[in-house]
Amino acid sequence: MSAAGPSVPDARQLRTILIAVCIALMAVIASVSGLNVAQPDLAVEFDASQGTILWIINIYTLSLAALLLPLGAIGDRWGRKPMLIIGLAVFGVASAAAGLAPTAEVMLAARLASGVGGAMIMPITLAVITSTFPEEERGRAIGVWTGVAGGGGILGMFLSATLVDVASWRWLFVLPVVLVLVALVMALRSVPNSREGFGHAFDTVGALASIVAVVGLIFVLQEGPERGWTTPATLISLAVGIIAAVGFVAWELRRRDAALLDVRLFRERRLAGGSITLLVVFGVQAGIFVALFPFFQAVLGWSGLLSTLALMPMAVLMMMTSGLAPRLAARIGP
């Protein structure tokens, strides 16, 4: 399996590429949490139940998570630049449609399409870095990417709260559309194309199994607190998710060199340890959002803007230290 692409760009081109993919990533990440600050406004606008509002918010995350792996793999085969460009176009159009949505049904469809576009963008941004940057520069670039991924959610909430306070919830979608347009122009000009050469067909069975597993398990996490952890819908979703996940692992072990994801790689302690660490860190961060944001508003009586401002130190420090971490790792070890 070999990557095909142009020669290594110079330092200026590398900076432009990093800025372009980070802007694209920021649009995707900011849209994960941005609508949380507008729940009351959405309920009034669409005369919708709390369940519908939660699905408007969560369907984006669900489609994004479910499609990350298969769409990332398709981008590796087809070409990373075309996948990034199409993903940005889909995401931008869907975000604009969400901002103009006249009904809750249109909003749900637009958010679903946004998740599809986000799943085309997010893995490709990292793949562009790993395939473009030389080894000695790659760690620092990935550190910046990680900082944007971690801090983008809080920054998106802050900007969203500002827009809700001074204008309307519909202006929340102006930010991702603007970010997408900037990223699209920069990507067309600067991001080189690259792809992986495969001597086997795309792993369709593995892709479908991964989608079912992710949808089943995320449905449990999203609906369990609302419906109840022991209701039939929650238990069935949990069973389907676990069976699909086990089936996915078994199928990928059988496919070996033709696998969508070589799960044997996780026998490597560093890869497994790093993956678990990221899962814990971002899981805890998401839990802090879920607990602190409503506490600030419901208990302390703060506005949405002030509540997100209180979370900003997390975002700022994370984005600052993400650039420092590779240098520290070079000195003291990973």
C-alpha positions, 0 to 999 in steps of 0.5 A, spaced: 500 500 500 503 506 497 501 513 497 501 517 491 502 524 491 506 530 489 513 532 492 513 535 499 511 542 499 515 548 502 514 551 509 509 556 507 505 551 503 505 547 509 502 552 513 497 554 508 495 547 508 495 546 515 490 553 516 486 550 511 484 543 514 484 546 521 479 551 518 475 546 515 475 542 522 473 548 526 467 548 522 465 541 523 467 541 531 463 548 532 457 545 529 457 539 534 455 543 540 453 550 537 445 549 537 446 547 545 445 554 546 439 555 542 434 549 545 429 554 547 429 558 541 428 552 537 422 549 541 419 556 540 420 557 533 418 550 531 413 548 536 417 542 537 417 537 543 424 537 547 425 530 544 425 533 537 429 538 539 434 533 542 434 529 535 435 536 531 442 537 535 444 529 536 442 527 529 448 531 526 453 527 531 450 521 530 451 521 522 458 524 523 460 518 528 457 513 524 460 515 517 467 517 519 470 510 518 467 508 511 467 515 508 475 516 511 476 509 507 473 511 501 477 518 501 483 514 501 481 510 495 478 516 491 483 521 493 483 526 499 482 532 495 476 531 492 473 528 498 475 534 502 472 539 496 465 535 496 465 534 503 465 542 504 460 543 499 455 538 502 456 541 509 456 548 507 449 547 503 446 543 508 448 548 514 445 554 509 439 550 509 439 549 516 439 556 517 433 557 513 429 551 515 422 553 515 420 546 519 423 541 524 423 536 519 427 540 514 432 542 520 432 534 521 434 533 514 439 539 513 442 536 520 443 529 517 446 532 511 451 536 515 453 530 519 454 526 512 459 532 510 462 533 516 464 525 516 467 526 509 471 532 512 474 530 519 478 524 517 480 527 511 483 533 514 488 528 518 489 524 513 492 530 509 496 532 514 499 525 515 500 524 508 503 531 506 507 533 512 514 530 513 515 526 519 519 531 523 513 536 522 508 531 523 507 531 530 507 539 531 501 539 525 497 533 529 498 537 535 495 543 532 489 539 529 488 536 536 487 542 539 482 545 534 478 538 535 478 539 542 477 547 543 473 548 537 467 545 541 467 550 546 469 556 541 463 554 537 459 554 543 461 561 545 460 564 538 453 561 538 451 564 544 454 571 542 449 570 536 443 568 539 444 573 544 445 579 539 441 576 533 437 570 532 439 562 532 439 562 525 445 566 525 448 560 528 449 557 521 453 563 518 459 561 522 460 554 519 458 557 512 463 562 512 468 557 515 467 552 509 467 558 504 474 560 506 476 553 507 474 551 500 478 557 497 484 555 501 483 547 499 482 548 492 489 552 491 493 549 496 491 542 498 495 537 494 491 530 492 493 524 495 490 517 495 492 510 497 493 504 492 489 498 494 489 491 491 482 489 493 475 491 493 472 496 498 470 492 504 462 494 504 460 488 509 465 492 514 463 499 513 456 497 514 457 493 520 461 499 523 455 504 521 450 499 525 455 498 531 456 506 532 449 508 530 446 502 535 451 504 541 450 512 540 443 511 540 443 508 547 448 513 550 443 519 547 436 516 548 438 512 555 437 518 559 431 520 556 427 513 555 430 509 560 436 504 560 431 498 561 426 500 556 426 495 550 428 500 545 434 502 549 436 494 550 435 492 543 439 498 540 444 496 545 444 489 543 444 490 536 450 495 537 454 490 541 453 484 536 455 489 530 461 491 533 463 484 535 461 482 528 465 487 525 471 485 529 471 478 527 470 480 520 476 485 519 480 479 523 478 474 517 479 480 511 486 481 514 490 485 508 483 487 505 480 489 512 477 496 512 480 497 519 486 492 521 484 491 528 490 487 529 494 494 530 491 495 537 495 490 539 500 495 539 501 498 546 502 505 544 496 505 539 491 502 544 494 506 549 493 513 545 486 511 543 484 509 550 487 516 552 483 520 547 477 517 548 477 518 556 480 525 555 474 527 550 469 523 554 471 527 560 471 534 556 464 532 553 461 530 560 464 537 563 460 540 558 453 536 559 454 538 567 457 545 567 453 548 562 446 547 564 448 548 572 451 555 570 444 557 566 439 553 571 442 554 578 447 560 577 442 564 573 447 566 568 446 567 560 448 563 555 454 568 553 456 568 560 456 560 561 460 559 555 465 564 557 466 560 563 468 554 559 473 558 554 479 557 559 479 550 557 478 551 549 484 557 550 489 553 554 488 546 550 489 550 543 495 553 546 498 547 549 497 542 543 502 546 540 507 545 546 506 538 547 510 535 541 516 539 543 515 537 550 514 530 548 521 530 544 525 532 550 522 528 555 518 522 551 511 521 549 
